[in-house]
Amino acid sequence: MYLVRTPQLIQNLFPNFIWKMPTAEKILHLTFDDGPIPEQTPWVLDQLAAFDAKATFFCVGDNIRKNPEIFERIMEEGHQVGNHTFHHLNGWSSDNIPYYHDVRHCAKQVKTDLFRPPYGKLKPRQAQFLQRHYHIVMWDVLSGDFDPRLSKEQCLENVISNAQNGSIIVFHDSIKAGEKMQFALLETLQHFTDLGYRFESIAPKRAEKHVPLLQSA
């Protein structure tokens, strides 16, 4: 069970999380979870470059270890990166201390104060600890490209029907999401470009709350 658009009520319940970036301008924030992998991430980077779009990649540490050259390309092309744990851990089913160590392991590679929990799942204590050291970046629009029940057209409609100025939109540069992500991303870039939008990465300085990087990472 998941919600394509995060209701304002949920956003209000967790005000220290970043759900969208407040702006009156025609700006959208594309984010990609679970990479980098050779099967998808280079293709994503090619499309972003074609539209002069910048995005934010929430990277799994073990995938960075396996594909350092792709991670370097993300950085070299001016995109932002975030911590998505080293082993893509579900916070709800993880003990706190091992979870923190996994986050720190990934932090040694990404060196960023942006963090997104895999599946969007954190226990209250985990959230309390991590938000002292990171911006916890969630989303207000979920494409659903990971969902085998959805068509690629439905994934696109999820984005087009729900994105607003400042929206943080989730895609996945993963094998599982591949075909749907590729279709929906390309159409999203074209649709919103035609409407006069631009695509920017999530910069910590633009977040409502700024916290220091976890020094022990």
ROLOPA-210733 format. One line per field, with one value per residue: residue number from 1; residue in three letters; x, y, z of N, C-alpha, C in turn. Coordinates in Angstrom, 1 decimal. Example, Ala and Ser with C-alpha at 12.3 -4.5 7.8 and 13.67 -1.06 7.14 Angstrom:
num	c(1; 2)
residuo	c(ala; ser)
n_u	c(13.2; 12.8)
n_v	c(-5.7; -2.2)
n_w	c(7.8; 7.1)
ca_u	c(12.3; 13.7)
ca_v	c(-4.5; -1.1)
ca_w	c(7.8; 7.1)
c_u	c(13.2; 12.9)
c_v	c(-3.3; 0.0)
c_w	c(7.8; 7.9)
***
This chain:
num	c(1; 2; 3; 4; 5; 6; 7; 8; 9; 10; 11; 12; 13; 14; 15; 16; 17; 18; 19; 20; 21; 22; 23; 24; 25; 26; 27; 28; 29; 30; 31; 32; 33; 34; 35; 36; 37; 38; 39; 40; 41; 42; 43; 44; 45; 46; 47; 48; 49; 50; 51; 52; 53; 54; 55; 56; 57; 58; 59; 60; 61; 62; 63; 64; 65; 66; 67; 68; 69; 70; 71; 72; 73; 74; 75; 76; 77; 78; 79; 80; 81; 82; 83; 84; 85; 86; 87; 88; 89; 90; 91; 92; 93; 94; 95; 96; 97; 98; 99; 100; 101; 102; 103; 104; 105; 106; 107; 108; 109; 110; 111; 112; 113; 114; 115; 116; 117; 118; 119; 120; 121; 122; 123; 124; 125; 126; 127; 128; 129; 130; 131; 132; 133; 134; 135; 136; 137; 138; 139; 140; 141; 142; 143; 144; 145; 146; 147; 148; 149; 150; 151; 152; 153; 154; 155; 156; 157; 158; 159; 160; 161; 162; 163; 164; 165; 166; 167; 168; 169; 170; 171; 172; 173; 174; 175; 176; 177; 178; 179; 180; 181; 182; 183; 184; 185; 186; 187; 188; 189; 190; 191; 192; 193; 194; 195; 196; 197; 198; 199; 200; 201; 202; 203; 204; 205; 206; 207; 208; 209; 210; 211; 212; 213; 214; 215; 216; 217)
residuo	c(met; tyr; leu; val; arg; thr; pro; gln; leu; ile; gln; asn; leu; phe; pro; asn; phe; ile; trp; lys; met; pro; thr; ala; glu; lys; ile; leu; his; leu; thr; phe; asp; asp; gly; pro; ile; pro; glu; gln; thr; pro; trp; val; leu; asp; gln; leu; ala; ala; phe; asp; ala; lys; ala; thr; phe; phe; cys; val; gly; asp; asn; ile; arg; lys; asn; pro; glu; ile; phe; glu; arg; ile; met; glu; glu; gly; his; gln; val; gly; asn; his; thr; phe; his; his; leu; asn; gly; trp; ser; ser; asp; asn; ile; pro; tyr; tyr; his; asp; val; arg; his; cys; ala; lys; gln; val; lys; thr; asp; leu; phe; arg; pro; pro; tyr; gly; lys; leu; lys; pro; arg; gln; ala; gln; phe; leu; gln; arg; his; tyr; his; ile; val; met; trp; asp; val; leu; ser; gly; asp; phe; asp; pro; arg; leu; ser; lys; glu; gln; cys; leu; glu; asn; val; ile; ser; asn; ala; gln; asn; gly; ser; ile; ile; val; phe; his; asp; ser; ile; lys; ala; gly; glu; lys; met; gln; phe; ala; leu; leu; glu; thr; leu; gln; his; phe; thr; asp; leu; gly; tyr; arg; phe; glu; ser; ile; ala; pro; lys; arg; ala; glu; lys; his; val; pro; leu; leu; gln; ser; ala)
n_u	c(0.8; 0.6; 0.8; 0.2; 0.3; 1.5; -0.5; -1.4; -1.9; -0.3; 2.2; 2.2; 2.2; 4.8; 6.8; 9.5; 10.6; 11.5; 9.3; 8.5; 9.8; 9.4; 8.2; 7.2; 7.9; 8.2; 9.3; 10.6; 11.5; 13.3; 13.9; 15.9; 16.0; 17.9; 20.0; 23.6; 23.4; 24.6; 22.7; 20.6; 21.2; 23.1; 21.6; 19.5; 21.0; 21.8; 19.3; 18.6; 20.6; 20.0; 17.8; 18.8; 18.5; 18.7; 19.1; 18.4; 20.1; 19.5; 21.5; 22.4; 24.8; 26.2; 25.8; 27.2; 29.8; 30.1; 29.9; 31.6; 32.4; 30.1; 28.8; 30.7; 30.2; 27.6; 28.1; 30.0; 28.5; 26.9; 24.8; 22.9; 23.6; 22.4; 22.1; 21.1; 21.2; 23.5; 22.9; 20.3; 18.3; 15.3; 13.9; 11.9; 12.1; 14.6; 17.1; 18.0; 20.8; 22.4; 21.2; 21.9; 24.7; 24.8; 23.8; 25.9; 28.0; 27.3; 27.4; 30.1; 30.8; 29.0; 29.0; 27.2; 24.6; 22.0; 19.4; 17.5; 15.2; 15.0; 12.1; 10.7; 10.5; 10.9; 11.6; 10.4; 12.5; 14.7; 14.3; 14.4; 17.1; 18.5; 17.7; 19.0; 21.4; 21.1; 19.3; 16.2; 14.8; 11.8; 9.0; 6.5; 5.2; 4.8; 5.9; 5.4; 6.7; 7.9; 6.0; 4.5; 1.9; 1.1; 0.8; 3.1; 2.0; 0.2; 2.0; 3.2; 0.9; 0.5; 2.5; 2.2; -0.4; -0.2; 2.0; 3.3; 4.3; 7.6; 7.4; 8.7; 9.6; 9.5; 11.4; 12.8; 16.0; 16.4; 16.6; 14.2; 12.3; 12.8; 11.7; 9.2; 10.0; 11.7; 10.0; 8.1; 9.7; 11.0; 8.7; 7.7; 9.8; 9.6; 6.9; 6.7; 8.7; 7.7; 5.7; 7.0; 8.5; 11.4; 14.0; 15.5; 18.1; 18.0; 19.0; 20.7; 20.8; 18.5; 16.5; 14.0; 15.0; 18.2; 20.8; 23.8; 26.3; 26.8; 29.4; 30.9; 30.6)
n_v	c(-1.2; 2.2; 5.7; 7.7; 10.5; 12.4; 13.1; 16.3; 16.2; 14.1; 15.2; 17.3; 16.0; 15.2; 17.4; 18.0; 16.5; 16.7; 17.4; 18.7; 21.4; 24.6; 27.0; 29.5; 29.4; 27.7; 25.0; 21.7; 18.8; 16.1; 12.9; 10.0; 6.7; 4.1; 3.4; 3.7; 1.9; 0.0; -0.7; 1.2; 3.8; 5.3; 5.7; 7.3; 9.6; 10.5; 11.3; 13.3; 15.2; 15.8; 17.4; 19.5; 19.2; 18.9; 16.6; 14.6; 12.0; 9.3; 7.2; 3.8; 2.5; 0.1; -0.2; 2.0; 1.2; -0.9; 0.3; 2.7; 4.5; 5.3; 6.6; 8.7; 10.0; 11.0; 13.0; 14.6; 15.6; 17.5; 16.9; 16.3; 14.2; 11.7; 9.9; 6.6; 4.5; 1.8; -0.9; -0.9; -0.9; -1.6; 0.5; -0.1; -2.8; -3.1; -3.2; -0.4; 0.4; -1.2; -0.1; 2.6; 2.3; 1.3; 3.4; 5.3; 3.9; 4.2; 6.9; 7.5; 7.3; 8.9; 11.4; 13.6; 15.6; 14.9; 12.6; 9.7; 7.4; 4.0; 2.7; 4.7; 4.3; 4.7; 4.2; 5.9; 6.6; 6.3; 8.2; 10.5; 10.5; 10.6; 12.9; 14.8; 15.0; 14.9; 16.1; 14.8; 13.6; 13.2; 12.9; 14.3; 13.3; 10.2; 8.1; 5.4; 3.5; 1.2; -0.6; -3.6; -3.9; -1.6; 0.1; 1.5; 3.8; 4.5; 5.2; 7.4; 9.1; 9.3; 11.1; 13.4; 14.2; 15.0; 16.5; 19.6; 23.1; 23.0; 20.3; 17.2; 14.5; 11.0; 8.6; 5.4; 4.3; 1.5; -2.0; -3.4; -1.4; -0.4; -0.4; 1.0; 3.3; 4.5; 5.1; 6.8; 8.8; 10.1; 11.1; 12.8; 14.7; 15.9; 16.8; 18.7; 20.4; 21.6; 23.0; 25.0; 24.5; 24.0; 21.8; 21.0; 20.1; 19.0; 21.2; 21.5; 24.0; 25.2; 24.0; 23.9; 23.5; 23.4; 21.2; 20.0; 18.0; 14.5; 14.1; 11.9; 10.1)
n_w	c(0.0; -0.9; -1.4; -4.1; -4.2; -1.6; 1.1; 2.5; 5.2; 6.2; 5.6; 7.3; 9.8; 10.0; 10.1; 10.0; 8.0; 4.6; 2.1; -0.2; -2.2; -1.3; -3.5; -5.9; -8.4; -11.6; -11.1; -10.8; -9.0; -9.8; -8.6; -8.0; -7.0; -5.6; -7.4; -8.1; -11.2; -14.0; -16.0; -16.0; -14.9; -16.5; -18.9; -17.8; -17.1; -19.6; -20.8; -19.0; -19.5; -22.1; -21.8; -20.4; -17.6; -14.1; -11.4; -8.4; -7.0; -5.0; -3.6; -3.3; -1.1; -1.6; -4.3; -5.3; -4.6; -6.4; -8.8; -9.3; -11.3; -12.6; -10.5; -10.2; -12.6; -12.3; -10.4; -11.7; -13.8; -12.6; -10.9; -7.8; -5.0; -2.7; 0.4; 0.7; 2.4; 2.9; 2.3; 1.3; 3.4; 5.2; 7.4; 9.3; 9.8; 10.8; 13.4; 15.5; 15.9; 14.1; 11.8; 11.8; 11.5; 9.0; 7.5; 8.0; 6.8; 4.1; 4.0; 4.0; 1.4; -0.2; 1.0; 1.8; 3.1; 2.6; 3.0; 2.3; 3.4; 2.5; 1.0; 2.3; 5.0; 8.4; 11.8; 14.7; 16.6; 15.0; 13.1; 14.7; 15.5; 13.1; 11.9; 13.2; 12.0; 9.2; 6.3; 5.9; 3.2; 1.7; -0.3; -2.5; -4.7; -6.2; -8.7; -9.0; -10.5; -9.8; -9.3; -10.2; -10.9; -12.3; -15.4; -17.8; -18.8; -16.7; -14.7; -15.8; -15.8; -13.1; -12.3; -14.0; -13.3; -10.7; -10.0; -8.9; -8.6; -7.3; -6.5; -5.3; -7.0; -7.4; -9.1; -10.1; -10.7; -11.4; -12.2; -11.9; -12.2; -14.7; -17.6; -17.3; -15.9; -17.8; -19.9; -18.6; -17.5; -19.7; -21.1; -19.0; -18.8; -21.3; -21.4; -19.2; -19.7; -22.0; -20.9; -19.7; -17.4; -15.3; -14.3; -11.3; -9.0; -5.6; -3.3; -0.3; 1.0; 0.2; 1.6; 4.2; 6.8; 8.1; 8.9; 10.5; 8.8; 9.6; 11.5; 12.4; 10.4)
ca_u	c(0.0; 1.4; 0.0; 0.9; 0.5; 1.5; -1.5; -0.9; -2.0; 0.9; 3.3; 2.1; 2.6; 6.3; 7.2; 11.0; 11.0; 11.3; 8.3; 8.6; 10.6; 8.4; 8.5; 6.2; 8.4; 7.9; 10.5; 10.3; 12.7; 13.3; 14.8; 16.1; 16.4; 18.4; 21.2; 23.7; 23.6; 24.9; 21.6; 19.7; 21.6; 23.7; 20.5; 18.9; 21.9; 21.7; 18.1; 18.6; 21.5; 19.3; 16.8; 19.5; 17.8; 19.4; 18.3; 19.0; 20.2; 19.6; 22.3; 22.7; 26.2; 26.8; 25.9; 28.3; 31.0; 30.2; 29.9; 32.1; 32.6; 28.8; 28.7; 31.5; 29.6; 26.5; 28.7; 30.6; 27.4; 26.3; 23.6; 23.1; 23.5; 21.9; 22.3; 20.0; 21.7; 24.5; 22.3; 18.9; 17.6; 14.0; 14.0; 10.9; 12.5; 16.0; 17.4; 18.5; 22.2; 22.9; 20.7; 22.8; 26.0; 24.6; 23.7; 27.2; 28.8; 27.0; 27.9; 31.6; 30.9; 28.2; 29.5; 26.2; 23.6; 20.7; 19.1; 16.1; 15.1; 14.4; 10.7; 10.2; 10.2; 11.8; 11.1; 10.5; 13.8; 15.6; 14.1; 14.9; 18.5; 19.0; 17.4; 20.0; 22.6; 20.7; 18.0; 15.5; 14.1; 10.8; 8.5; 5.0; 4.7; 5.5; 5.6; 4.9; 7.4; 8.3; 4.8; 4.2; 0.4; 0.8; 1.3; 4.0; 1.1; -0.3; 3.1; 3.3; -0.2; 0.7; 3.4; 1.6; -1.6; 0.0; 3.2; 3.0; 5.6; 8.3; 7.2; 9.7; 9.1; 10.3; 11.6; 13.8; 17.0; 16.6; 16.2; 12.8; 11.5; 13.4; 10.9; 8.2; 10.7; 12.2; 8.8; 7.5; 10.7; 11.1; 7.5; 7.7; 10.7; 9.1; 5.6; 6.8; 9.5; 6.8; 4.9; 7.9; 9.2; 12.8; 14.3; 16.6; 18.4; 17.7; 20.2; 20.4; 20.6; 17.1; 15.6; 13.6; 15.7; 19.5; 21.4; 25.2; 26.6; 27.2; 30.8; 31.5; 30.5)
ca_v	c(0.0; 3.4; 6.8; 8.4; 11.9; 12.4; 14.0; 17.4; 15.8; 13.3; 16.1; 18.1; 15.2; 15.0; 18.7; 18.0; 15.9; 17.6; 16.7; 19.5; 22.6; 25.7; 28.0; 29.9; 29.2; 26.5; 24.2; 20.4; 18.1; 14.7; 12.1; 8.6; 5.9; 2.7; 3.2; 3.7; 0.6; 0.3; -1.0; 2.2; 5.1; 6.1; 6.2; 8.5; 10.8; 10.9; 12.0; 14.6; 16.1; 16.3; 18.5; 20.4; 19.0; 18.4; 15.7; 14.2; 10.5; 8.7; 6.1; 2.7; 2.5; -1.1; 0.0; 2.9; 0.4; -1.8; 1.1; 4.0; 5.3; 5.9; 7.6; 9.9; 10.7; 11.7; 14.2; 15.4; 16.3; 18.5; 16.4; 16.1; 12.8; 11.5; 8.7; 5.7; 3.4; 1.0; -2.2; -0.6; -1.4; -1.2; 0.9; -0.7; -4.2; -3.1; -2.7; 0.9; 0.6; -1.6; 0.8; 3.8; 2.0; 1.1; 4.8; 5.8; 3.3; 4.8; 8.3; 7.6; 7.4; 10.0; 12.7; 14.5; 15.7; 14.4; 11.2; 9.2; 6.0; 3.1; 2.5; 5.8; 3.7; 4.9; 4.2; 7.2; 6.8; 6.4; 9.6; 11.5; 10.5; 10.9; 14.3; 15.7; 15.0; 14.9; 16.5; 13.6; 14.0; 12.3; 13.2; 14.5; 12.6; 8.9; 7.6; 4.0; 2.7; -0.1; -1.4; -4.5; -3.8; -0.4; 0.2; 2.6; 5.0; 4.9; 5.8; 8.8; 9.9; 9.6; 12.3; 14.6; 14.7; 15.4; 17.4; 21.1; 23.8; 22.6; 18.9; 16.2; 13.3; 9.8; 7.5; 4.4; 3.8; 0.1; -3.0; -3.7; -0.2; 0.0; 0.0; 2.0; 4.5; 5.1; 5.8; 7.9; 9.9; 10.8; 11.9; 13.8; 15.7; 16.6; 17.5; 19.8; 21.4; 22.3; 23.9; 26.1; 24.1; 23.5; 20.7; 21.3; 19.1; 19.4; 21.7; 21.6; 25.4; 25.6; 23.3; 24.8; 23.2; 23.0; 20.6; 19.7; 16.6; 13.6; 14.1; 10.5; 9.3)
ca_w	c(0.0; -1.0; -1.9; -5.2; -3.8; -0.2; 1.6; 3.3; 6.6; 6.5; 5.6; 8.6; 10.9; 10.0; 9.5; 9.9; 6.8; 3.4; 1.2; -1.4; -2.0; -1.5; -4.6; -6.8; -9.8; -12.3; -10.8; -10.3; -8.5; -10.1; -7.7; -8.5; -5.9; -5.6; -8.2; -9.6; -11.9; -15.5; -16.8; -16.0; -14.6; -17.7; -19.7; -17.1; -17.2; -21.0; -21.0; -18.3; -20.2; -23.4; -21.4; -19.5; -16.3; -12.9; -10.6; -7.2; -7.0; -3.7; -4.0; -2.4; -1.0; -2.3; -5.8; -5.6; -4.5; -7.6; -10.0; -8.9; -12.4; -12.8; -9.4; -10.5; -13.7; -11.7; -9.7; -12.8; -14.6; -11.8; -10.1; -6.4; -4.5; -1.3; 1.1; 0.7; 3.1; 2.1; 1.8; 1.1; 4.6; 5.6; 8.8; 10.2; 10.2; 11.2; 14.7; 15.3; 15.8; 12.8; 10.7; 11.8; 11.0; 7.5; 6.9; 8.1; 5.8; 2.8; 4.1; 3.7; -0.1; -0.8; 1.6; 1.7; 4.3; 2.2; 3.3; 2.0; 3.9; 1.6; 1.2; 3.1; 6.3; 9.6; 13.2; 15.4; 17.1; 13.9; 12.5; 15.7; 15.5; 11.8; 11.5; 13.9; 11.2; 7.8; 5.8; 5.5; 2.0; 1.3; -1.7; -2.6; -5.9; -6.4; -10.0; -9.0; -11.6; -9.1; -9.0; -11.3; -11.3; -13.0; -16.7; -17.9; -18.9; -15.4; -14.0; -16.3; -15.3; -11.7; -12.2; -14.7; -12.6; -9.3; -9.8; -8.8; -8.4; -6.1; -6.2; -5.3; -7.7; -7.2; -10.0; -9.6; -11.7; -11.0; -13.2; -11.7; -12.7; -15.9; -18.8; -16.9; -15.6; -19.0; -20.6; -17.8; -17.4; -21.0; -21.3; -18.0; -19.2; -22.5; -21.0; -18.3; -20.5; -22.9; -20.1; -19.2; -16.2; -15.3; -13.4; -10.5; -8.0; -4.3; -2.7; 1.1; 1.4; -0.1; 2.5; 5.3; 8.0; 7.8; 10.0; 10.1; 8.4; 10.6; 11.5; 12.6; 9.1)
c_u	c(0.9; 0.5; 0.8; 1.2; 0.4; 0.5; -0.8; -0.9; -0.7; 2.1; 3.3; 2.5; 4.1; 6.9; 8.7; 11.5; 10.8; 10.4; 8.3; 9.4; 9.7; 8.9; 7.3; 6.6; 8.1; 9.2; 10.0; 11.6; 12.6; 14.3; 14.8; 16.6; 17.0; 19.6; 22.5; 24.0; 23.8; 23.7; 20.7; 20.3; 22.3; 22.6; 19.8; 19.7; 21.9; 20.5; 18.1; 19.5; 20.8; 18.3; 17.4; 18.8; 18.8; 18.5; 19.1; 18.9; 20.4; 20.2; 22.5; 24.2; 26.9; 26.8; 26.9; 29.7; 31.2; 30.4; 30.4; 32.2; 31.2; 28.5; 29.4; 30.9; 28.4; 27.1; 29.3; 29.6; 26.5; 25.0; 24.0; 23.0; 23.0; 22.2; 21.0; 20.3; 22.7; 23.9; 20.8; 18.0; 16.2; 14.1; 13.1; 11.3; 14.0; 16.2; 18.1; 20.0; 22.8; 22.4; 21.6; 24.1; 25.9; 24.5; 25.1; 28.1; 28.6; 27.5; 29.3; 31.8; 30.2; 28.6; 28.4; 25.3; 22.2; 20.5; 17.7; 16.1; 14.5; 13.0; 10.0; 9.9; 11.3; 11.0; 11.2; 11.9; 14.9; 15.5; 14.6; 16.4; 19.1; 18.8; 18.2; 21.2; 22.3; 19.4; 17.3; 14.5; 13.1; 10.3; 7.0; 4.4; 5.5; 5.0; 4.9; 5.6; 7.9; 7.2; 4.4; 2.7; 0.1; 1.4; 2.3; 3.2; 0.6; 0.8; 3.3; 2.1; -0.1; 1.5; 2.7; 0.4; -1.4; 1.1; 2.7; 4.4; 6.3; 8.2; 8.5; 9.1; 10.0; 10.2; 12.6; 14.7; 17.4; 16.2; 14.7; 11.9; 11.8; 12.5; 9.9; 8.9; 11.2; 11.1; 8.3; 8.5; 10.8; 9.9; 7.3; 8.6; 10.1; 7.8; 5.9; 7.8; 8.6; 5.9; 5.7; 8.5; 10.7; 13.0; 15.6; 16.9; 18.0; 18.9; 19.9; 20.1; 19.2; 16.1; 15.2; 14.4; 17.1; 20.2; 22.8; 25.3; 27.1; 28.7; 31.5; 31.4; 31.7)
c_v	c(1.3; 4.5; 7.5; 9.8; 11.9; 13.5; 15.1; 17.0; 15.0; 14.2; 16.9; 17.3; 15.0; 16.3; 18.8; 17.3; 16.9; 16.8; 17.4; 20.7; 23.8; 26.7; 28.3; 29.7; 27.8; 25.6; 22.8; 19.7; 16.6; 14.0; 10.7; 7.8; 4.6; 2.5; 3.5; 2.2; 0.9; 0.1; 0.2; 3.6; 5.9; 6.6; 7.4; 9.7; 11.3; 11.8; 13.3; 15.6; 16.6; 17.4; 19.5; 20.4; 18.4; 17.6; 15.4; 12.6; 10.1; 7.3; 5.1; 2.5; 1.3; -0.9; 1.0; 2.1; -0.4; -0.9; 2.5; 5.0; 6.0; 6.9; 8.9; 10.7; 11.5; 13.1; 15.1; 16.2; 17.2; 18.2; 16.3; 14.6; 12.8; 10.1; 7.9; 4.4; 2.6; -0.3; -2.1; -1.3; -0.8; -0.8; 0.2; -2.1; -4.3; -2.6; -1.3; 1.0; 0.1; -0.7; 2.0; 3.5; 1.8; 2.5; 5.4; 5.2; 3.9; 6.3; 8.5; 7.8; 8.6; 11.4; 13.8; 14.5; 15.5; 13.0; 10.8; 7.8; 5.2; 2.8; 3.6; 5.4; 4.0; 4.7; 5.5; 7.5; 7.0; 7.8; 10.6; 11.6; 11.0; 12.4; 15.3; 15.9; 15.2; 15.7; 15.2; 14.0; 12.9; 12.7; 13.6; 13.8; 11.3; 8.4; 6.2; 3.1; 1.4; -1.1; -2.3; -4.4; -2.6; -0.5; 1.4; 3.9; 5.5; 5.6; 7.2; 9.7; 10.2; 10.9; 13.5; 15.1; 15.3; 16.4; 18.9; 21.8; 23.4; 21.1; 18.1; 14.9; 12.2; 8.9; 6.6; 4.1; 2.4; -0.8; -3.2; -2.6; 0.1; 0.5; 1.1; 3.3; 5.2; 5.8; 7.0; 9.1; 10.7; 11.7; 13.0; 15.0; 16.6; 17.4; 18.7; 20.9; 22.2; 23.3; 25.0; 25.8; 23.9; 22.5; 21.0; 20.2; 19.8; 19.9; 21.9; 23.0; 25.9; 24.9; 24.2; 24.7; 22.7; 22.4; 20.1; 18.2; 15.8; 13.5; 12.7; 9.6; 9.4)
c_w	c(0.0; -1.6; -3.0; -4.9; -2.3; 0.4; 2.5; 4.8; 7.0; 6.5; 6.9; 9.8; 11.1; 9.4; 9.4; 8.7; 5.6; 2.4; -0.1; -1.1; -2.3; -2.5; -5.4; -8.2; -10.3; -12.3; -10.3; -9.9; -8.7; -9.2; -8.2; -7.3; -6.4; -6.5; -7.4; -10.1; -13.4; -16.4; -17.0; -15.9; -15.7; -18.6; -19.1; -17.3; -18.6; -21.3; -20.2; -19.0; -21.5; -23.1; -20.5; -18.1; -15.3; -12.0; -9.3; -7.1; -5.5; -3.9; -2.9; -2.3; -1.7; -3.8; -6.2; -5.6; -5.8; -8.8; -9.8; -10.1; -12.8; -11.8; -9.7; -11.7; -13.2; -11.1; -10.8; -13.6; -13.8; -11.1; -8.6; -6.1; -3.1; -0.9; 1.1; 1.4; 2.3; 1.5; 1.5; 2.2; 4.8; 7.1; 9.8; 10.6; 10.6; 12.6; 14.5; 15.1; 14.5; 11.6; 10.7; 11.2; 9.4; 6.8; 6.9; 7.0; 4.4; 2.8; 3.7; 2.1; -0.6; -0.3; 1.4; 2.9; 3.8; 2.4; 3.0; 2.5; 2.8; 2.0; 2.0; 4.5; 7.4; 10.8; 13.8; 15.9; 16.0; 13.3; 13.4; 15.6; 14.2; 11.4; 12.2; 13.0; 9.7; 7.6; 5.4; 4.4; 1.6; -0.1; -1.5; -3.8; -6.1; -7.8; -10.0; -10.0; -11.1; -9.0; -10.3; -11.8; -12.2; -14.4; -16.8; -18.1; -17.6; -14.6; -14.5; -15.8; -13.9; -11.5; -12.8; -13.9; -11.3; -9.1; -9.8; -8.6; -7.1; -5.7; -6.2; -5.8; -7.6; -8.5; -9.4; -10.8; -11.3; -12.2; -13.1; -12.3; -14.1; -17.0; -18.4; -16.6; -16.9; -19.8; -19.9; -17.7; -18.6; -21.3; -20.3; -18.4; -20.3; -22.1; -20.2; -18.9; -21.4; -22.2; -19.4; -17.9; -16.4; -14.2; -12.6; -9.4; -6.6; -3.6; -1.2; 1.6; 1.1; 0.8; 3.6; 6.5; 7.6; 9.0; 9.5; 9.7; 9.6; 10.6; 11.6; 11.4; 8.3)
***
